[in-house]
Amino acid sequence: MWKPGIWELVIVLVIVLLIFGVGRLSKIGRELGEGIREFRRGLTGEESEGERRAEETE
């Protein structure tokens, strides 16, 4: 089976940067991180910040 080498990975990374741009990639990364955090909180049963705020306003 074919395994990508370092140069293939670099080329793919450069193409992705050209297509999406640095600003958009950082936004996608930030949103992905927030989603993972919320998922972990859901698994542990902790309330999200939005749920806590909703309960405080009621």
Helices and strands as residue ranges (DSSP letters): H 6-20, H 22-44, H 49-57
